[in-house]
Amino acid sequence: MRFKTLSGSVYEVDHAKSRIRRITGTHAPTNSQGADGEWRPYHSALVELGIPAVVQWSMNVPKYTVTSRVTEIINEKTVVN
């Protein structure tokens, strides 16, 4: 699934493999996110239209990334490797 946030960032989530990457953004990615285009494993990810997405990176370390509000869910089924 791909989604876009209010800040203009586009993310891709592969729920089957528990990984996420930011494809593009207007600001530099956070250290937790890694470089644009780089897949990162996650423990849980909540992505719903109209609210910020929340990514918990590890079950053992309470480190989260909270995006700006999700404005569009672009594609529910396609994940590009």
DSSP file (Angstrom, degrees, kcal/mol; ACC not computed):
  #  RESIDUE AA STRUCTURE BP1 BP2  ACC     N-H-->O    O-->H-N    N-H-->O    O-->H-N    TCO  KAPPA ALPHA  PHI   PSI    X-CA   Y-CA   Z-CA
    1    1 A M              0   0    0      0, 0.0    12,-3.4     0, 0.0     2,-0.4   0.000 360.0 360.0 360.0 141.7    0.0    0.0    0.0
    2    2 A R  E     -AB  12  75A   0     73,-1.5    72,-1.6    10,-0.2    73,-1.0  -0.914 360.0-177.7-114.2 146.1    1.2    3.5   -0.7
    3    3 A F  E     -AB  11  73A   0      8,-2.2     8,-2.9    -2,-0.4     2,-0.4  -0.991  16.3-143.7-143.6 155.1    0.0    6.6    1.1
    4    4 A K  E     -AB  10  72A   0     68,-2.8    67,-2.3    -2,-0.3    68,-1.5  -0.901  15.7-148.9-116.9 144.2    0.5   10.4    1.0
    5    5 A T  E >   - B   0  70A   0      4,-2.3     3,-2.0    -2,-0.4    65,-0.2  -0.648  31.6-103.1-109.6 168.0    0.7   12.7    3.9
    6    6 A L  T 3  S+     0   0    0     63,-2.4    64,-0.1     1,-0.3    -1,-0.1   0.812 120.7  58.6 -57.7 -32.8   -0.3   16.4    4.4
    7    7 A S  T 3  S-     0   0    0     62,-0.2    -1,-0.3     1,-0.1    19,-0.3   0.585 122.1-106.1 -75.3  -8.9    3.4   17.4    4.2
    8    8 A G  S <  S+     0   0    0     -3,-2.0    -2,-0.1     1,-0.3     2,-0.1   0.390  71.9 142.3 100.2  -2.2    3.7   15.8    0.8
    9    9 A S        -     0   0    0     16,-0.1    -4,-2.3    14,-0.1     2,-0.4  -0.430  37.7-151.1 -71.4 147.1    5.6   12.7    1.7
   10   10 A V  E     -AC   4  24A   0     14,-2.2    13,-3.2    -6,-0.2    14,-1.2  -0.986  15.3-173.8-120.4 129.9    4.8    9.4    0.0
   11   11 A Y  E     -AC   3  22A   0     -8,-2.9    -8,-2.2    -2,-0.4     2,-0.4  -0.843  14.8-149.9-120.2 156.2    5.3    6.1    1.8
   12   12 A E  E     -AC   2  21A   0      9,-2.8     9,-2.2    -2,-0.3     2,-0.4  -0.998  12.2-163.9-126.7 131.5    5.0    2.5    0.8
   13   13 A V  E     - C   0  20A   0    -12,-3.4     2,-0.7    -2,-0.4     7,-0.2  -0.957  11.4-166.3-118.9 130.9    4.0   -0.2    3.3
   14   14 A D  E >>> + C   0  19A   0      5,-3.0     5,-1.7    -2,-0.4     3,-0.7  -0.846  10.6 178.4-112.4  89.5    4.5   -3.9    2.8
   15   15 A H  G >45S+     0   0    0     -2,-0.7     3,-0.6     1,-0.2    -1,-0.2   0.836  76.3  61.7 -63.3 -33.5    2.4   -5.4    5.6
   16   16 A A  G 345S+     0   0    0      1,-0.2    -1,-0.2    -3,-0.1    -2,-0.0   0.849 117.3  29.4 -62.8 -34.1    3.1   -9.0    4.6
   17   17 A K  G <45S-     0   0    0     -3,-0.7    -1,-0.2     2,-0.2    -2,-0.2   0.316 107.4-122.7-107.6   6.3    6.9   -8.5    5.2
   18   18 A S  T <<5 +     0   0    0     -3,-0.6    24,-2.2    -4,-0.6     2,-0.3   0.941  67.7 127.6  49.9  57.2    6.4   -5.8    8.0
   19   19 A R  E   < -CD  14  41A   0     -5,-1.7    -5,-3.0    22,-0.3     2,-0.3  -0.976  35.8-173.8-141.2 155.0    8.5   -3.2    6.2
   20   20 A I  E     -CD  13  40A   0     20,-2.4    20,-2.4    -2,-0.3     2,-0.3  -0.982   1.4-175.2-145.6 151.7    8.0    0.4    5.2
   21   21 A R  E     -C   12   0A   0     -9,-2.2    -9,-2.8    -2,-0.3     2,-0.5  -0.993  25.8-127.3-147.1 148.5    9.9    3.0    3.2
   22   22 A R  E     -C   11   0A   0     16,-0.3    15,-3.2    -2,-0.3    16,-0.3  -0.851  20.3-171.2 -91.2 128.9    9.5    6.7    2.4
   23   23 A I  E     -     0   0A   0    -13,-3.2     2,-0.3    -2,-0.5   -12,-0.2   0.910  65.7  -8.3 -86.9 -48.4    9.6    7.2   -1.3
   24   24 A T  E     +C   10   0A   0    -14,-1.2   -14,-2.2    12,-0.1    -1,-0.3  -0.960  63.2 168.7-145.1 161.5    9.7   11.0   -1.4
   25   25 A G        -     0   0    0     -2,-0.3   -17,-0.1   -16,-0.2   -16,-0.1  -0.972  38.9-127.7-167.6 161.2    9.3   13.9    0.9
   26   26 A T  S    S+     0   0    0     -2,-0.3     2,-0.3   -19,-0.3    -1,-0.1   0.692  96.3  46.1 -88.6 -20.8    9.8   17.6    1.1
   27   27 A H  S    S-     0   0    0      1,-0.1   -20,-0.0    -3,-0.1     0, 0.0  -0.772 102.3 -84.6-115.9 163.1   11.9   17.4    4.3
   28   28 A A        -     0   0    0     -2,-0.3    -2,-0.1     1,-0.1    -1,-0.1  -0.377  52.8-106.3 -64.0 144.6   14.8   15.1    5.2
   29   29 A P        -     0   0    0      0, 0.0    -1,-0.1     0, 0.0     6,-0.0  -0.329  36.3-104.0 -69.4 156.0   13.7   11.7    6.6
   30   30 A T     >  -     0   0    0      1,-0.1     4,-1.5     4,-0.0     3,-0.2  -0.309  31.4-107.3 -71.7 164.2   14.1   11.1   10.3
   31   31 A N  T  4 S+     0   0    0      1,-0.2    -1,-0.1     2,-0.2     4,-0.1   0.871 120.9  55.2 -60.0 -37.0   16.9    8.8   11.5
   32   32 A S  T  4 S+     0   0    0      1,-0.2    -1,-0.2    32,-0.1    33,-0.1   0.870 106.6  50.7 -64.5 -36.8   14.4    6.1   12.3
   33   33 A Q  T  4 S-     0   0    0     -3,-0.2   -11,-0.2     1,-0.1    -1,-0.2   0.831  96.2-154.1 -71.8 -32.5   13.0    6.2    8.7
   34   34 A G     <  -     0   0    0     -4,-1.5    -1,-0.1   -13,-0.1   -12,-0.1  -0.257  42.8 -23.7  79.5-177.0   16.4    5.9    7.0
   35   35 A A  S >  S-     0   0    0      1,-0.1     3,-2.1     4,-0.1   -13,-0.3  -0.259  81.9 -86.3 -66.5 151.0   17.1    7.2    3.5
   36   36 A D  T 3  S+     0   0    0      1,-0.3   -13,-0.2   -15,-0.1    -1,-0.1  -0.326 116.9  21.4 -55.9 136.5   14.3    7.6    1.0
   37   37 A G  T 3  S+     0   0    0    -15,-3.2     2,-0.5     1,-0.2    -1,-0.3   0.288  93.3 124.2  87.5  -9.6   13.7    4.4   -0.9
   38   38 A E    <   -     0   0    0     -3,-2.1   -16,-0.3   -16,-0.3    -1,-0.2  -0.745  60.0-131.5 -90.1 122.5   15.3    2.2    1.9
   39   39 A W        -     0   0    0     -2,-0.5   -18,-0.2   -18,-0.1    -4,-0.1  -0.506  25.2-169.9 -69.6 136.6   13.0   -0.5    3.3
   40   40 A R  E     -D   20   0A   0    -20,-2.4   -20,-2.4    -2,-0.2     2,-0.1  -0.994  21.0-121.8-128.4 135.7   13.0   -0.6    7.1
   41   41 A P  E     -D   19   0A   0      0, 0.0     2,-0.3     0, 0.0   -22,-0.3  -0.459  32.0-170.4 -72.4 148.8   11.4   -3.3    9.3
   42   42 A Y        -     0   0    0    -24,-2.2    15,-0.3     1,-0.1    16,-0.1  -0.939  29.1-143.7-135.9 160.4    8.7   -2.3   11.7
   43   43 A H  S    S-     0   0    0     13,-2.7     2,-0.3     1,-0.4    14,-0.2   0.879  85.9  -5.6 -87.5 -46.4    6.8   -3.9   14.6
   44   44 A S  E     -E   56   0B   0     12,-1.7    12,-2.8   -26,-0.0    -1,-0.4  -0.994  58.5-167.5-148.6 151.8    3.4   -2.3   13.9
   45   45 A A  E     -E   55   0B   0     -2,-0.3     2,-0.6    10,-0.2    10,-0.2  -0.978   4.5-163.7-144.0 127.6    2.1    0.4   11.6
   46   46 A L  E     +E   54   0B   0      8,-2.7     8,-1.9    -2,-0.4     2,-0.5  -0.954  15.2 172.2-111.7 117.2   -1.3    2.2   11.7
   47   47 A V        +     0   0    0     -2,-0.6     2,-0.4     6,-0.2     6,-0.1  -0.959   8.0 156.5-129.7 112.6   -2.3    3.9    8.5
   48   48 A E    >   -     0   0    0     -2,-0.5     3,-1.5     3,-0.4    22,-0.4  -0.997  46.2-101.8-137.1 141.5   -5.7    5.4    8.2
   49   49 A L  T 3  S+     0   0    0     -2,-0.4    22,-0.2     1,-0.2    20,-0.0  -0.368 104.1  20.2 -60.6 131.8   -7.1    8.2    6.1
   50   50 A G  T 3  S+     0   0    0     20,-2.9    -1,-0.2     1,-0.2    19,-0.1   0.317 111.9  73.1  94.4  -7.4   -7.5   11.5    7.9
   51   51 A I  S <  S-     0   0    0     -3,-1.5    19,-1.9    17,-0.1    -3,-0.4  -0.921  91.0 -86.1-132.4 160.2   -5.1   10.9   10.9
   52   52 A P  E     - F   0  69B   0      0, 0.0     2,-0.3     0, 0.0    17,-0.2  -0.357  43.8-118.3 -62.6 144.4   -1.3   10.7   11.2
   53   53 A A  E     -     0   0B   0     15,-0.8    14,-2.4    -6,-0.1     2,-0.4  -0.619  26.5-153.5 -79.0 145.0    0.3    7.3   10.5
   54   54 A V  E     -EF  46  66B   0     -8,-1.9    -8,-2.7    -2,-0.3     2,-0.5  -0.987   9.5-170.6-126.1 125.4    2.1    5.8   13.5
   55   55 A V  E     -EF  45  65B   0     10,-2.8    10,-2.1    -2,-0.4     2,-0.6  -0.968   9.0-160.0-117.9 122.8    5.0    3.4   13.0
   56   56 A Q  E     -EF  44  64B   0    -12,-2.8   -13,-2.7    -2,-0.5   -12,-1.7  -0.915   7.8-164.0 -98.3 119.1    6.5    1.4   16.0
   57   57 A W        +     0   0    0      6,-2.3     2,-0.3    -2,-0.6    -1,-0.1   0.866  66.0  14.4 -76.9 -38.3    9.9    0.3   14.9
   58   58 A S        -     0   0    0      3,-0.7     5,-0.4     5,-0.5    -1,-0.2  -0.990  57.3-140.1-140.3 146.2   10.7   -2.3   17.5
   59   59 A M  S    S+     0   0    0     -2,-0.3    -1,-0.1     1,-0.2    -2,-0.0   0.841 107.4  44.2 -70.6 -32.1    8.6   -4.3   20.0
   60   60 A N  S    S+     0   0    0      1,-0.1    -1,-0.2    -3,-0.1    -3,-0.0   0.690 111.4  53.8 -88.4 -20.5   11.4   -4.0   22.6
   61   61 A V  S    S-     0   0    0      2,-0.1     2,-2.7     0, 0.0    -3,-0.7  -0.964  79.8-136.0-119.5 119.3   12.3   -0.3   22.1
   62   62 A P        +     0   0    0      0, 0.0     2,-0.5     0, 0.0    -3,-0.1  -0.380  53.3 141.5 -75.2  71.1    9.5    2.3   22.4
   63   63 A K        +     0   0    0     -2,-2.7    -6,-2.3    -5,-0.4    -5,-0.5  -0.963  24.6 176.9-116.5 124.5   10.6    4.3   19.3
   64   64 A Y  E     -F   56   0B   0     -2,-0.5     2,-0.4    -8,-0.2    -8,-0.2  -0.866  24.6-149.8-126.0 155.1    7.9    5.6   17.1
   65   65 A T  E     -F   55   0B   0    -10,-2.1   -10,-2.8    -2,-0.3     2,-0.5  -0.999  13.8-167.5-120.0 131.9    7.5    7.7   14.0
   66   66 A V  E     -F   54   0B   0     -2,-0.4   -12,-0.2   -12,-0.2     3,-0.1  -0.982   9.3-158.3-119.2 121.6    4.4    9.8   13.6
   67   67 A T  E     -     0   0B   0    -14,-2.4     3,-0.1    -2,-0.5     2,-0.1  -0.272  29.3 -89.5 -85.9 175.7    3.7   11.3   10.2
   68   68 A S  E    S-     0   0B   0      1,-0.2   -15,-0.8   -16,-0.1    -1,-0.2  -0.293  75.2 -53.7 -72.0 175.0    1.6   14.3    9.3
   69   69 A R  E     -F   52   0B   0    -17,-0.2   -63,-2.4   -64,-0.1     2,-0.5  -0.204  57.5-115.7 -57.8 137.0   -2.1   13.5    8.5
   70   70 A V  E     +B    5   0A   0    -19,-1.9   -20,-2.9   -22,-0.4   -65,-0.3  -0.641  36.6 174.9 -74.4 120.3   -2.7   10.8    5.8
   71   71 A T  E     +     0   0A   0    -67,-2.3     2,-0.3    -2,-0.5   -66,-0.2   0.630  61.7  16.8-103.2 -18.2   -4.4   12.6    3.0
   72   72 A E  E     -B    4   0A   0    -68,-1.5   -68,-2.8     0, 0.0     2,-0.7  -0.965  51.6-150.6-157.8 135.6   -4.6    9.8    0.4
   73   73 A I  E     -B    3   0A   0     -2,-0.3   -70,-0.3   -70,-0.2     3,-0.2  -0.946  23.4-172.8-105.5 111.1   -4.2    6.1    0.2
   74   74 A I  E     +     0   0A   0    -72,-1.6     2,-0.3    -2,-0.7    -1,-0.2   0.900  62.5   1.7 -78.4 -44.9   -2.9    5.6   -3.3
   75   75 A N  E     -B    2   0A   0    -73,-1.0   -73,-1.5     1,-0.1    -1,-0.3  -0.938  49.7-166.9-152.6 122.7   -2.9    1.9   -3.8
   76   76 A E  S    S+     0   0    0     -2,-0.3    -1,-0.1   -75,-0.2    -2,-0.0   0.662  87.0  31.5 -82.2 -18.3   -4.0   -0.8   -1.5
   77   77 A K  S    S+     0   0    0      1,-0.0     2,-0.4   -75,-0.0    -1,-0.1   0.718  91.6  87.5-118.6 -25.3   -2.5   -3.9   -3.3
   78   78 A T        +     0   0    0    -76,-0.0     2,-0.4     2,-0.0    -3,-0.1  -0.679  41.7 176.8 -91.3 128.3    0.7   -3.1   -5.1
   79   79 A V        -     0   0    0     -2,-0.4     2,-0.5   -67,-0.1   -65,-0.1  -0.998  17.5-149.8-125.0 128.0    4.1   -3.3   -3.4
   80   80 A V              0   0    0     -2,-0.4    -2,-0.0     1,-0.1   -68,-0.0  -0.841 360.0 360.0 -99.3 129.3    7.2   -2.7   -5.5
   81   81 A N              0   0    0     -2,-0.5    -1,-0.1     0, 0.0    -2,-0.0   0.473 360.0 360.0 -75.1 360.0   10.4   -4.5   -4.4
